[in-house]
Amino acid sequence: MAEQTDTAPRATSNRSTTPGSETFKEYISSNWAARTDVLPPARPEASFAAERRARISAKYPGKRLVIAAGRLKQRSNDTDFPFRAHTAFSYLTGWGSDSEPGAVLVLDPSGAAGHDATLYFRERAGRDSDEFYANPEIGEFWIGPRPSLAQVAADLALPTLGIAELDEVVGSSDESTLIIRDADPDLTALIDARVAAAVVEAEDEAALPTIAFSPADGERDEVDESTLLAQDLSELRLVKDEYEIEQMRLAIAATARGFDDIIADFARITAHEQGERLVEGVFNGRARADGNAVGYDTIAASGPHACILHWTRNDGPVVPGDLMLVDAGVELDSYYTADITRTLPVSGTFSQTQRMIYEAVREAADAAFAIVRPGIKFREIHATAMGVIAQKTAQWGLLPVSAEEAIQPENQQHRRYMVHGTSHHLGLDVHDCAAARREMYLDGVLTAGMVFTIEPGLYFQPDDLTVPESFRGIGVRIEDDILVTPTGAENLSAAIPRTADDVEAWIARL
């Protein structure tokens, strides 16, 4: 019989009734049909992931790169959150919602100045192991069939090894080993300890390796190389490849169906005392039906809740006559997610004031979209939208100064009614590429293949005495997902109704 494996870390032994007799172990390990593993063809994203590995490899000659998927995160007692692999790991492997907790991608320097990639993960247990039936975290009796090394190797077009072989990687780590530090803290600690020991062994008490930058590279004298690795991977994701753009289109199409579902269920939603929860549930149902999950917690904010930028409690009523702001996105099994906001009149039609505010926000969004093209700076999108917001709020008499005065950096009174930014990059993460340098992100220049949001809004708090009473408690945001093309831009979510007239027709139709 194979050597007994470790028990699950949080297995509840005080209530376990799994038999432990040798007779039982022998019986449960016998008379199983032979496994007939069929090796799948490489998934479509495998070739794109290989190209991404080649790009990061070229930046780190002679360095060992360790990118972990991460581990399960505890929700309560012995219950975990659904597993989601670290973004950098998925980007470089193409492994999404079917990835294995604890997996690790290692890029080892090769003689050809490149890297050899190997994927390590915990293969399924043999049926002669108690892990097979007694481990509720990884046993197939508990969580279902798990892939073999050969199956994953074929699927991802990547060499694979069992997780036990990773000990050799850890044990041979030295100053040339870089790791994505936040992906798997336990593995990071092990490698840090080994690197520190290697430094002592080499009688070199210098700090962890650093790399010098010129001021043009980020105004920093030196940066820890593992931090630099995370930064570089984030910046590689700023421009999407063909596969990623197609995934974004699919995620947005699924999200559009989710918005349709919400509108179609308005009667039930408005009849419930916590209708916002029904909105969340309806959209989550679509996300699970057409994708992996939601890309982030759905915001279902009706009435004055729409003035709370990240309202995710979603426990209020949905009242006819109010506006409901829904900010939601479907995440596909590849982990690519949409991020769309629409503001809907619950009764089906906008009041005069609601329509005026809504169309002002749309005008800001349209103005921002109109300037998008390769070569402009990312920050210009926000400035353009804010110019319209300043004009509208000044026109309505809300500002103590003119619009021209308000937009001056030392003033910014109009930002009282929209304190958030207008755009963020989008992809594997809803706030994608977050580790990129400022000069590559906010101050970066647009390039064909970038995908980001445009999402201006106006929010008039219920107790804001600077606005007319008719404005108070109204929150509006319109958010679309934008692709930079070689000659301009494409609104990937333009098919989801945007104008006040089209939104009213949308609700009437459904």
Residue, then its C-alpha position, 0 to 999 in steps of 0.5 A: m500500500a502506498e505511503q499514507t498522505d497528510t490529513a487535510p489541515r482543517a479536517t474535523s476529526n472529532r466528528s469523523t466516522t470514516p472507518g480506520s480499520e485495515t480491513f476497510k482500507e484494503y477493501i476500499s482500495s480494491n476493485w476499481a475500474a482502470r483509469t482511462d485517461v484521454l489526453p485533451p488537445a491543447r486549449p486555444e489559450a496555450s499558445f498565447a500563454a507560451e508567447r507571454r512566457a517568452r516575453i517575460s523570459a526575455k526580461y529576466p535572463g539567468k533568473r529563476l522565476v516562480i509564479a504560484a497559483g496560491r492556495l485555498k482561503q478559509r471562509s469559516n472553520d473548515t469551509d473555504f472560499p471558491f478557489r481563484a488562481h493568482t492572476a499572474f499564474s493564469y496569465l502565464t499558464g492559461w489555466g483558469s477556473d479549473s486550475e489546481p490550488g497549490a500549483v506553481l509555475v517555474l521558469d528555469p534559465s536554460g542554456a539558450a538564454g531563455h527559460d524552461a517552463t515547468l508546472y508543478f501541482r499535486e496530482r490526484a491520489g492513487r486509490d491505494s491512498d487514504e487521501f483518495y477517500a478520507n481527505p475532504e479538501i483534495g480527495e476525489f470522493w469529496i471534490g470529484p475527479r482530479p486531473s493527471l500530470a499527463q492530462v494537464a501537460a497536454d491541455l496547457a502544452l506545458p511540462t508537468l511534475g508532481i508537487a513533491e518535486l518542487d522541494e528541489v526548486v526550493g532547496s536550490s533557490d539562491e539570489s537569482t530566484l524571483i517569486i511573485r510574493d503575494a501569490d503564496p505567502d508560505l512558499t514565499a517564506l520558504i524561498d526567502a529562507r533558502v535565499a537568505a541561507a544561500v547568501v550566508e553560505a556565499e558569505d555575502e551579507a548584501a540585501l536581496p538583489t536590486i536593480a537600478f533605474s534611471p529617472a525615466d524608468g520611474e524616479r526610483d533608485e532601486v527596486d526589489e527584483s521580485t517587486l519588479l517581476a510583479q510590476d513587469l507582468s502587470e505592465l505586459r497585461l496592459v495590451k491585450d492579445e487576440y485571445e484576450i480581446e475575444q474573451m472580453r467580448l464574450a464576457i460583455a455579451a454574457t453581462a448584457r444577458g444578465f442585465d436583460d434578466i434583471i429587467a425581465d424580473f422587475a415585477r418580482i424584484t420590486a415586490h420584495e422588501q430587499g429587492e436589491r438582493l434579488v437583483e444580485g441573485v438574478f445576475n449571479g445566476r447568469a454569471r454562473a450559467d454563462g461563465n465562472a462567477v461574477g468578476y466582483d461583488t455586484i452593486a445593486a444600488s436603488g434610490p439613495h444607495a446609488c450615491i454610495l460608490h461601492w454599495t454591495r450590501n444590496d439589502g434595500p428595496v427597489v422602489p418604483g420612481d427611484l433610479m437603480l444603479v447596477d454595476a456588474g460583470v460576468e467572469l468567464d472560466s478563463y477569468y476575463t471579466a466585464d465591468i458594466t454599469r447601467t442606471l435604470p428607472v425602476s418605473g420604466t421612465f425617467s422623471q424630468t430631473q432624473r433624465m437631465i442628470y442621466e443625459a449629463v453623465r452620458e454626455a461626459a461618457d461620450a465626450a471621453f470616448a470621442i478622444v480615445r485613440p492611440g497616442i493620447k495619454f490615459r489621463e486625458i480621458h478623465a480630464t475630458a469627462m470632468g470638463v463636462i461634469a464641471q460644465k453641467t454642475a456649474q450650469w445648474g448653479l451647484l458650484p461657487v465658481s465657474a466651470e473654468e475655475a472649478i477645473q483648475p487643480e487648486n479648486q476642483q469643486h465639481r469633484r464633490y459630485m464625482v470623487h472617483g476616477t473615470s477609467h481603469h484597465l480591465g481584463l483578468d482583474v476588474h482593476d487590471c494591471a494594478a501593479a503597473r507604474r504610474e507612468m505606464y498607467l495613469d500617465g501612460v500613452l494609449t496603445a492599440g489592444m488596451v481595454f479599459t472602462i469609461e465610467p463617469g457619474l453624478y452622485f447627489q447625497p440625500d443630505d447634500l445642502t448644496v443641491p436642490e431637494s429634487f436632486r438629493g438621493i439621485g445617483v447615476r453612473i454609465e460604464d462601458d468597456i472600451l477597446v483601443t483600435p489602431t485608428g481609434a476606439e470601439n465601445l465593446s458594450a455599446a449594444i447595451p442600451r445607453t441613452a435615456d430613450d433607449v433605456e426606457a425602450w429596453i425596460a418596456r420591451l422586457 
